[in-house]
Amino acid sequence: MVSDQIEREVVIAAPVDRVWSILTEANHLHSWFGNAGVEIDLRPGGNISLAFEGYGRFLGQVETVDPPRQFAYRWAQEADVAPNDGNSTLVAFTLTPDGASTRLKVVESGFSGLAWSEERKTAQFNDHTSGWEGIMNGFVTYAEQLVAA
């Protein structure tokens, strides 16, 4: 049986308000995550669209917006389809001040609830596990370069 959630945590040498902006504004999201385009309506129930070169456009719905502490969205695990209970996972970010820095935690959950074969769920979980490692490292690099500029 596939694990249900992935957790990653990083510390960014930037204040929490700045990290919040980088996490939630489309122009920044495009730079560290959705490399082929991002659209976001930053409110609970708002739409989010994340496009990735070579993978397509993934649609989601914003679940939580609690500046500058929590941001969460549910996104479909297949390109160009709306998220629903059988095809989506929840991505939740938590920001915590850590001195002059910010601790950023991401949890993606719901893999066990995907209406897919165990083999396909496991492959998706493994892909996202390695993906979040690179994405969060890229987030740190991008955020700290912006703050230093």
C-alpha positions in Angstrom: 0.0 0.0 0.0 1.3 3.4 -0.9 2.2 6.0 1.7 -0.3 8.8 2.0 1.8 11.9 2.4 5.1 13.6 1.7 6.7 16.1 4.0 9.6 18.5 3.3 10.8 21.4 5.5 13.4 24.1 4.7 14.7 27.2 6.3 14.9 30.3 4.1 17.0 33.3 5.0 14.1 35.7 4.5 11.3 37.2 6.6 8.0 35.4 6.7 6.1 38.1 4.8 8.6 38.0 1.9 8.4 34.2 1.8 4.6 34.4 1.8 4.7 36.6 -1.3 7.1 34.3 -3.1 4.9 31.3 -2.2 1.6 32.8 -3.3 2.1 35.3 -6.1 1.9 34.0 -9.7 5.0 35.8 -11.0 7.1 34.1 -8.2 5.3 30.7 -8.5 6.2 30.7 -12.1 9.9 31.1 -11.3 10.2 28.3 -8.8 7.4 25.9 -9.5 5.1 26.2 -12.5 7.8 26.8 -15.1 5.4 27.0 -18.1 2.9 29.4 -16.5 0.9 30.0 -13.4 -2.5 31.5 -12.7 -3.9 31.9 -9.2 -7.0 33.4 -7.6 -5.7 33.6 -4.1 -8.8 33.0 -2.0 -10.5 29.9 -0.7 -12.4 28.4 -3.6 -10.2 30.2 -6.1 -8.7 28.4 -9.1 -5.0 27.6 -9.5 -3.4 26.4 -12.7 0.2 25.2 -12.7 1.8 24.4 -16.1 5.1 22.4 -16.4 7.2 22.0 -19.5 6.9 18.5 -20.8 4.0 17.6 -18.4 1.1 19.9 -19.2 -1.2 22.1 -17.1 -2.5 21.0 -13.8 -5.7 22.5 -12.4 -6.5 23.0 -8.7 -8.6 24.8 -6.2 -7.3 27.0 -3.3 -8.3 25.5 0.0 -6.6 27.8 2.7 -5.3 31.3 2.6 -4.1 32.5 6.0 -1.4 35.1 5.4 1.4 34.8 6.3 1.0 31.4 8.0 -0.8 28.8 5.8 -1.6 28.3 2.1 -3.1 25.1 0.7 -4.6 23.9 -2.6 -6.0 20.7 -4.0 -4.7 19.8 -7.4 -5.5 17.1 -10.0 -2.8 14.5 -10.7 -3.7 14.5 -14.4 -3.2 17.3 -16.8 -6.2 19.4 -17.9 -8.8 17.9 -15.6 -10.6 19.5 -12.7 -9.6 18.1 -9.2 -12.0 15.7 -7.5 -11.9 13.2 -4.7 -10.4 10.4 -6.8 -7.8 12.3 -8.8 -6.3 14.9 -6.5 -4.0 15.5 -3.6 -3.8 18.3 -1.1 -0.7 20.5 -0.9 -0.4 22.5 2.3 2.3 25.0 3.2 3.0 26.2 6.7 5.3 29.2 7.3 6.8 29.8 10.8 9.2 32.6 11.8 12.6 31.3 12.8 14.6 34.3 14.0 15.2 36.5 10.9 14.5 33.5 8.7 11.4 31.4 7.8 10.8 27.7 8.3 8.6 26.5 5.4 7.0 23.1 5.5 5.1 21.5 2.7 2.9 18.4 3.1 1.3 16.8 0.1 -1.3 14.2 1.1 -4.0 12.0 -0.4 -2.0 9.6 -2.5 -3.7 6.6 -1.0 -7.1 8.0 -2.0 -6.3 8.3 -5.7 -8.7 6.1 -7.7 -5.7 4.4 -9.4 -3.9 1.0 -9.3 -1.5 0.6 -6.4 1.4 0.5 -8.9 0.4 3.9 -10.4 -0.2 5.5 -7.0 3.2 4.3 -5.8 4.9 5.7 -9.0 3.1 9.1 -8.5 4.1 9.1 -4.8 7.8 8.4 -5.6 7.8 11.0 -8.4 6.4 13.7 -6.1 8.8 12.6 -3.3 11.8 13.4 -5.4 10.0 16.3 -7.0 9.4 18.1 -3.7 13.0 17.8 -2.7 14.2 19.6 -5.9 11.3 22.1 -5.7 11.9 23.1 -2.1 15.7 23.4 -2.7 14.9 25.6 -5.7 12.5 27.7 -3.6 15.2 28.4 -1.1 17.7 29.4 -3.8 15.1 31.7 -5.6 13.9 33.3 -2.4 17.4 34.0 -1.0 18.5 35.5 -4.3 15.6 37.9 -4.3 16.2 39.0 -0.7 19.9 39.5 -1.4 19.3 41.6 -4.6 
